[in-house]
Amino acid sequence: MTEFFIRRTLQSVLVLFLITLVTFGLIHAAPGGPFQMMLAPGLSPEAMKVQAHNMGLDQPLPMQYLHWLGNLLQGDLGYTFKNHLPIGQVIWPTVENTFVLMGVAWLLTLIIAIPWGIYNSTKEYSLSDQTASFISYIGFAMPTFWFGIILQQIFSIKLDWLPLADMYTMDKEGQLGDLMMHLILPVSVLTLSFLAAYVKYSRSSMMEVLDKDYIRTARAKGVREGKVIYKHALRNALIPVITIVALDLPLLVAGAALTESVFNWPGMGRLFVQMAVAREYSVLMAITLLTAVIVIVGNLIADLLYAVVDPRVQLGKRGGRSA
């Protein structure tokens, strides 16, 4: 276990280093780069040189990268180019808002999708199975922004049952009831999107396990069907599902950009779109790094859950797991 964590920590540090290097290089290779965004308009060439020197933008790119990386290691994400605000002050409130939206949608999806997929694996081609397939096709095919706009037209504009957008109604900030009303439409959009994949994965994984020889042997011995499903088959069937769920963790930070934009939800996804349009490269770099950290944490959680779900899995072998 200790060896596994040491190796994964070293791998994570290397991956993060490469991500910072690539992100820094791509941003400085963008048209105009950060230099043009940080310079005040109407400056003379001499004044531009002075300002670039004061900001360290006249140094070679390797030196700029090392300076930025050193500040990052001290917890300093830098400042926005236009308003010169601390990036942490800009990002963290949106991270919390995205966690609220995506966390509710994600957990609701798991509560519905995994039991539903497992049930459908034992009732192949039943009405429940066909209904899940129909919903999955809709979820895969329907653009989330279009579905969100349709829900707004029906439930907010025509019926006036639910709020059109935003996270809170004006003068009701912090009220749980108002927050829940604003969550219904965007969570419905995201849940449908997640549900499409998770029901299919749960059903397919369970059906594959139920076709194994040891399951047939258990049934031949007269083991109750419920025990066969939940004791013998479920643990093995959950392993592929855990992989998918863990890899979707980055959506809690950087995902749902279109949904957040449609519903004007003040989250990380909408912020990323706004900062890309505004060419606020320093904020984009911070969001990219934060997403990378979540990806790494998600993979680590998946490895740990493998061992919890299936005791035969041994951490530290074959890239983190072996049977």
N, C-alpha and C positions, 0 to 999 in steps of 0.2 A: 504493500500500500504506500509506504513512504517513498520507495523508488519510483512508483508510478507518478506521485504528485511532483516529485523533483523533476522527472523527465517532462511531464506536461507543462510545468511552470517554465522550464527552459524553452520548450517549443513555443509556448505562448509569448514569451518575451521576444523571441526571434520573429514570430509572425507580426507582432505589433511594430517592431522596428522596421520591418519591410513595408508594412502598410504606411507608416509615417513617411518613409523615404519615397515611396511611389506617389502618395497623395501630394506631398510637398512638390515633387517634380512636375506632376501634371498641372497643378495649380499655377506654378510659375511659367509653365509652357503655354498657358491659356492666352488668347489674344488680349493684349494690354497688360495682363498680369496684375498682381496687386499694386505694382508701382503707380499705374495710372489712377487707380482708385484712391490711393492715399495722398495724392498730391492735390493741393488746393487749385481751383481753376484760375486762369489768368496770370500765372506766375511767369516771370521772366526765366530764361534758361539758367542764369546764375542762381536765382532763388530756388529753382527746381533742384539744382545740384546740392545746395545747402540743405534743403528739406530732405532729400534722399539720403544725405550723409547723416543727418540727425536721426533718421529712422533706421539706419543701417542697411538701406536698400542699395547702396553703392558697393557693398562688399560682395565677394564671390559667393555663388549659391551655396557651396559647401559650408562656408562660414555662417551664412544666414540660417542654414538648416541646423547647424550645431547650436547656434544661439537660441533658435526656436525650441529645439529639443531640450536644451538645458532649462529653459523657462517651464516647459511642459512637465519635466520631472519634479519641479518645485510646486506644481499645482497651478501654474499660471498659464491659462489658455490664451492669453493675449487680449486684444481689444478690437472692437469693430472698426472698420476703416472710416465710415462716414461720421458716426456720432461719437466715436472713441469711448464706447461703453465696455465694461468688462464682459467678456464672452460668457463667463459663467452666469452672470446676472441675466443674460439674454436666454441662455439655453435651459437652465434648470427648471424654471417654472413650466416650460413647455414639456419637459420630460415627465414631470409629475402629471400633467394633464393627459399626456399620451398613455401613461401607465393606467390611469383611471379608465379611459375609453377602451384601450386594447385589452387590458386585464379583464374587464367585465365580459367583453365579447369572447375572449379566448377561453375563459373558464366556463362560460355558458355553453360554448361549442363542445368542450370536452365532456361536460355533464350530459349533453344530448347525444353527441356523435358516437362515442365509444360504446355505451350500452346498446345504442340502436344498431350499430354495425355488428356487434356480437350477436344480438338477437336475430338479425337478418341472415347471419351465416348459418343459423340452424333452421331458418324458414325460407330457403331459397325459392325465388320467384313468387313469393306470397305477395299480398297486397302491400304489406309494410315494406318489403324489399323493393317492389316496383315504385312505390312512392319515394323511397330514399333515392333510387336511381334517377327518377324524374327531377327531384330537387337538386341532385348533384349535377345533372346536365345543365340546369338553369344556373346554378352557382358558377360552373366553369365557363359557361358561354356569355353570361350577362356581365357587361362592364359595371364595376361597382359605382362609378360616378353616375351612370345612367339610372341604375336602380335607386340610388339615393335621391336623384331629382324626381323620379316618379313618386317615391314615398312622400317627398315634400309636397308635390302637387296634390296628392290625394288627402293626406292626413293633416297637413298644415294649412294649405291654401283653401281647398274646397271644404273639408270637414271642420277645420279649425280645432282639431282635437289635441294636437301636439305642437310644441315650438318648432319654428322653421329652421333655426340655426342657433349658433353660439352655445356656450357652456352653461350660462346662467341668464336668467331674465334680469334686466336692469333693476337695481335696488334689492335683488334677492340673492346676491353673491353669498356663497357659503351655506345655503339652505339645501339640505339633503333631498327633500321632496322635489324641489325645482331642478336639481341636478339629475335626478332619476328620470324626470320627464324629458329633459334634453338628451338623455342617453338612449332613449328607446329607438329612435330612427337610425342614428349611426351604428348602434350596436346591432340592430336588425340587418343592416347592410353587411357588416363585417362577419356576423355569425353565419349568414348564408354563404359567404365566400369561403370561410373556414370549414363549414359543415360539408360542403361539396367534396373536399379532399378527405377529411377525417373519417366520414362514414365509409367511404370506399376503401380506405386503407385498413380500417378496423375489420370490415367484412372480409376483404381479401386475405388478410393475415390470418384471421380466425379460420377461414375455410381451408387454407393451406395446412394449418396445424391439425385440423380435424381429419385430414386425409392421411395422417401419419399412421404407421403400423402400431405404435404403442397406444394410440387412441382406439383403434379397432380391437386391440387385445383387451383393453379395459372394458369396452362395451361387451365383448364376448364373455368376459368373466362375470357379467351381470352388474357392473358398477352403475349406480344411478346416473341418469343423463346429466342432472345438475352438477354432480360431483365431477363427472368427466369434463364438463365445460369449464367450471370455475376453479377446479383444483389442478387438473392435468393439462388442459389446453390453454387457459387464459394467460398464464405467465409467459409461455413461449410466444403466444400471439401478440403480446404487448410490446415485445422488444422492437420490431420494426416501427410500431406506432410511436414509441418513445423517441426514436430517431427523428421522425418527422416533427413531432411536437417540440423537441429541443431545438431543432434547426429553425423553427418558426419564432423562437424567442426574440430575435432581432426586430421583429415587427412591433414588439412592445416599445421600441425606442424610435425607430426610423420609418416604420411602415405606415400604411393608411394615409399616405400623402393626399391622394385624390379624395378619399372620404372626408378627411379633416378639412380640405379646401371647400368641398361642397357644403358641408355643414358649418363652416367657419369655426371649427373647433381649434382652440389655441394650443395645438400640440406640436410635437417635433417634426412630423411629416410636413405640415403646412409651413413651418418655419424653414425647413430645408428648401422648399420650392421658392419661398420669398427671398431667401438669401442667394439662391442660384440666379434668380432674375436680377437682384441687386448687385451681383458679383462680389458678395461679401465672403471672400475666399477663406478668411481665418475662421469664420463660423462654420463653413462647410467642412473644413479640416477637422474641427472639434467634433462635429456630428459624425463624421466618418470614423474617427477614432473611437468614439463612444459606441458606435454600432459594432465595430470590430471587437471591442471588449465583451459586448453582449454575446456575440457569436462564439467567442472562446469559452465564456462561462456556460453557454448553452451546451456546447459539446462536452464540457467537463461534467455538467449535471447529468447528461445522457449516459456517460460512462458509469457514473455512480448509481444511477437508477437501474442500469443493466444488472448490476450485482444485487440490488435489492429485489428486483423482480425474479431473477433466476440465480439462485445461489451457486450454480455451476459455473457462472461467469467469474473469471479471475482477472482482477485489475493488474495491469502491468505486463500483459503478454499480448502479442499479436496486435500491437498498436493500441493497447488499452483494454482489450477484452478478448477472451477466448472461451470456448466451451469445452 
